Amino acid sequence: MKNTFTFSGTKTGSGRSARARGMPVSFFNLKKGLSTEEVLKVMGAAFAEVGDSLVYNLEDRGYPLRLRLFFADGFLNDFYCYRGDL
């Protein structure tokens, strides 16, 4: 499955929530509160499972990009996108 990854909005600083920075609070058709099963239906199998999170490798953009989805009590609680080579 090929997902399209886009961010829109304005990045205004660090240490604040995505909503406060003007970043979207959902992407890849994922929203906070989805169950683990619902996330797996959308994203497919994860690259890795680390504790209560799933890690996905995203389409190459000239550098490795990863998406880490954090779950609390079986529901999506937070997500981060970061360079996988740093």
C-alpha positions as CSV (number, residue, x, y, z in Angstrom):
1,M,0.0,0.0,0.0
2,K,1.4,3.4,-1.0
3,N,0.5,6.3,1.4
4,T,0.8,9.9,0.6
5,F,2.5,11.9,3.3
6,T,1.9,15.6,3.5
7,F,2.1,18.2,6.2
8,S,0.5,21.6,5.9
9,G,0.4,24.5,8.3
10,T,3.1,26.6,9.8
11,K,5.9,25.4,12.1
12,T,6.2,28.0,14.8
13,G,8.5,26.4,17.4
14,S,9.4,23.3,19.4
15,G,8.1,21.9,22.6
16,R,4.4,22.6,21.8
17,S,1.7,20.3,20.5
18,A,1.2,19.8,16.7
19,R,-2.1,21.7,17.0
20,A,-0.4,24.6,18.8
21,R,2.3,24.7,16.0
22,G,-0.3,24.8,13.3
23,M,0.5,21.3,12.2
24,P,-2.3,18.8,11.3
25,V,-3.4,16.5,14.0
26,S,-4.1,13.6,11.6
27,F,-2.4,12.2,8.5
28,F,-2.4,9.0,6.5
29,N,-6.1,8.9,7.4
30,L,-5.0,8.2,11.0
31,K,-6.5,10.1,13.9
32,K,-5.9,9.9,17.6
33,G,-8.2,7.4,19.3
34,L,-8.1,4.8,16.6
35,S,-7.6,1.2,17.9
36,T,-4.5,-0.7,17.0
37,E,-6.5,-3.0,14.7
38,E,-7.9,0.1,12.8
39,V,-4.4,1.5,12.4
40,L,-3.1,-1.9,11.1
41,K,-6.0,-1.9,8.5
42,V,-4.9,1.5,7.2
43,M,-1.1,1.1,7.4
44,G,-0.5,-2.6,7.1
45,A,2.2,-4.5,8.9
46,A,4.7,-2.3,10.9
47,F,8.5,-2.3,10.3
48,A,9.0,-2.8,14.1
49,E,7.1,-2.9,17.4
50,V,8.7,-1.0,20.2
51,G,6.9,-1.2,23.5
52,D,3.4,0.3,23.0
53,S,4.3,1.7,19.6
54,L,4.5,0.7,15.9
55,V,7.3,2.0,13.6
56,Y,6.9,2.4,9.8
57,N,9.4,3.2,7.2
58,L,8.0,5.8,4.8
59,E,8.6,6.2,1.1
60,D,12.1,7.4,0.3
61,R,12.5,11.1,0.0
62,G,16.2,11.2,-0.5
63,Y,16.7,10.2,3.2
64,P,15.0,7.6,5.4
65,L,11.8,8.8,7.0
66,R,10.0,6.9,9.8
67,L,6.7,7.2,11.4
68,R,6.3,6.1,15.0
69,L,2.7,5.6,16.4
70,F,2.3,5.5,20.1
71,F,-0.6,3.7,21.7
72,A,-2.2,3.9,25.2
73,D,-4.6,1.2,26.3
74,G,-4.8,-0.1,22.7
75,F,-5.7,3.3,21.1
76,L,-3.6,5.7,19.1
77,N,-2.3,8.4,21.4
78,D,0.4,10.2,19.6
79,F,2.6,10.0,16.5
80,Y,6.0,11.3,15.3
81,C,7.7,11.5,12.0
82,Y,11.4,11.7,12.0
83,R,14.6,11.0,9.9
84,G,15.6,7.4,10.4
85,D,19.3,8.0,9.8
86,L,19.9,10.4,12.7
